[in-house]
Amino acid sequence: MSIRLNPYLNFHGNAREALEFYHSVLGGSLDLMRYDSIPGMMGGDDEAEKIMHGQLETEDGLTIMAADYPASMAEAPDASTGGNSISVSGDDAARIRAAWQGLAAGADIVEPFERAPWGDTFGMLRDRFGVPWMFSLAPQPEEADAG
């Protein structure tokens, strides 16, 4: 048995662009299902190309799911509204630094990715889609020894 917890992001028409960007940065496998894959399920005919469900799975266990709201939900808050963040943490320095650098392209850097008072390397950004991210890299052995 297993259980997972992962973010599910909602967008107003740019879920494909966001997921393809995350895929280019994080790698893995991306599956996209458009509204028109199940006729009559979501939105009107003019919304056929919107993403009903998208899922990015990486080899190291990261999962991000996302979808576009139909026009009937134009007032619903999307992933850029705030009140949440995607958090990436661990001790794989190369992987976490690469994810930070990739997602920082076109992002608003809220907190630079640097050594924090508690010892981790920590940073926060709002990516080009307005989605907030937090990164925390555990101290590396050489950093812990020097500390």
N, C-alpha and C positions, 0 to 999 in steps of 0.2 A: 504494500500500500504506500501511497505517497500523497502529499498535499502541496500545493503551490500558492503563493500569493504574488500577484504581478499587477502592474498598472494597466488600466484600460483607459485610454485617452479618447476624448471626443473632440471632433473638429467641425468647423463650418465650411466644408468643401475642400480642405487641403490635407486630408488624412493620407492619401497616396503619396503626395510630395513629402510629408513628414516621415512616413514609414520608409520610403526609399532613401531619404537622407540618413535616418538612423541605421538602416541596413548598410549604407556605404561607410559609415563610421564604425559600427559594431560588428559587421559581418554576419554570418549565420544564414538562415533560411527564411525567406519572406513569402508568405502566402496572402493573397488578396482576393476577396470576394466582392464583386460589385452588386449594386442594388438589382441590376437586371438579371442576375444569376438565378433569382427566384422571383419571377414576375408577380407583381401585385403585393409583394411583401413590404416594400418600403418606398416612400416617395412617389412622385409622379414620373411620367415618361421622360420629362426633361432632366431627371436626376439619375438616369440609368447608369452613368459612369461613376457616381459616388461610391465610396467604399462602405459596404454594409458591415464587413468585418475584415480586419487585417491582423496578421500575427507574425511577429519577428521572433525567431528562436535562435539563440547563439549556441555554439559548441560548449561554452562554459556556463550555460544555465541561465542566461539572461532571457527574459521574455517580456515583450511589450505588445499589447494589443491596442487597436484603435479602430475608430469608425467615424464616418461623417454623419452628422445630424441631417434628417430630411428638412426641407424648407419649412415644414409645419412646426418645427422646433427651433425656429430662428432666434428666439429669445433665450434659449437654454444656455447656461454658462458652458464654455468650452475649456479645453486643457490650458489655455493661456490666462484664464480668469484668476488663478491663484488659489491659495488655501490648501495647496498640496505641492509636493515636489517628488521627483523621481530621485531616489538615492542609490548611488553606486559606491560600494565600499568593499574593502578587502586588503590583501597584502601583495597582489600581483602588480608590482609597480609599472611594468611595461604596458600591461593591458589597461590599467586605470589611467595612466598618463596619456596613452593614445586616445582613449575615449574622451578625456577632457579636451585634448587638443582638437580632435575632430568636431566635437559638439560646440567648441568655442568659436568656430568659423561663423561669422555673422551674428554671434550672440552678444547679449549684454552681460558683461562680467559683473556680478554682484559682489562677490568676494574672490580675490585672486587665489589661485591654487598654490598655496604656500604653507609652510610649517605653522601650525596652530599652537596656542599655549598648552593644549593638552597632549601634544606630541605628534598627532597625526598631521599629514599634509591634507589640507582641507580647502575646498573652494565651492562657490555657488555661481551658477549662471542661469540666464533665461535664454534658451536657444532661439534660433531665428523664427520659430513658430510661436514663441511666447511661453513655452513650457519650461517651468523651473526645474533645475537639476541641482543636486548636491553630490559632491565627490569627497570621499574620505579614504585616504591611503594610510594604512597602519605603518608605524615606524619600521624602517628597514633595519636589519641587524646591525649594520655599520652605523646607522643614525642612533640606535638605542645604546650602542656601546659608547658613542661619543657624548651622549646626553648628559 
